[in-house]
Structure formats: C-alpha cells, structure tokens
Amino acid sequence: TMNCTVSIAGHRLQCEVARTPDELSRGLLGRTWLRPDEGMLVVFPREAHMEMHTLNMKMPIDIVFVSRDSRVCRVDRRVPPGRRVGHEAAFVVEVAAGWAEAHGIHIGDKVTVQ
C-alpha cells in the first residue's frame, strides 16, 4: 500500500492511498481506531459522484470530499458504521471521527497531497 502526506487547511495527515479495486473495496474495514494524524486517501480515476459507505466498519469516521481544484467540497462528520454518503468529488479523505471539527475544516479549505 502506498502512503502520502495530505494537508487540509494546513493540518497534516499521514494517509494510506486506496486506488486499486481491491484497496477501494477494503478501505478502512476491520480497523477499530485511527491515530489523530492518520487517514486514508481514496482516489478514483476521474471526478464523479463518489458514494462512500461505512458498512462493516467498527468505528465512526469523518469523510472529507475534495473537488478537482483541490478544495473541500463536503464534510460528513462522525459517520457511524452502516451508513452511505455521497458527493461529486475527485478524491476523498477518511479520518478519525471528530478530526474535521477539531481542526475547523470547512467547505473551500485547500487540500494538498505529497
């Protein structure tokens, strides 16, 4: 699995990258926790309506949708297991529940990936 650094509004995260069909289907399934500075970058081949689900997950997460111009376009906070959320986006960052609120993440915030 590839790793990268993602910054959202200047707040850095160490992220695993999910982009192959196997990585996308597995995602964060089976995890029971994430460190506060840890996440998953979900990359699809093109910008589209991305449907994310927390089926079979063991913890709630925050889901940050990011547009083609590298701006936050939607934030779903504390999404519990067994839910689906979606939005038009180029990629998604999944982080520990409460991270987006704790860091004041809002629509329009700049996102960089290194």
HELIX and SHEET records of a PDB file:
HELIX    1   1 PRO A   21  ARG A   26  1                                   6    
HELIX    2   2 TRP A   99  ALA A  102  1                                   4    
SHEET    1   A 7 VAL A  72  VAL A  79  0                                        
SHEET    2   A 7 ILE A  61  VAL A  66 -1                                        
SHEET    3   A 7 ARG A  84  ALA A  96 -1                                        
SHEET    4   A 7 GLU A  38  HIS A  53 -1                                        
SHEET    5   A 7 HIS A  11  ALA A  18  1                                        
SHEET    6   A 7 ASN A   3  ILE A   8 -1                                        
SHEET    7   A 7 VAL A 111  VAL A 113 -1                                        
END                                                                             
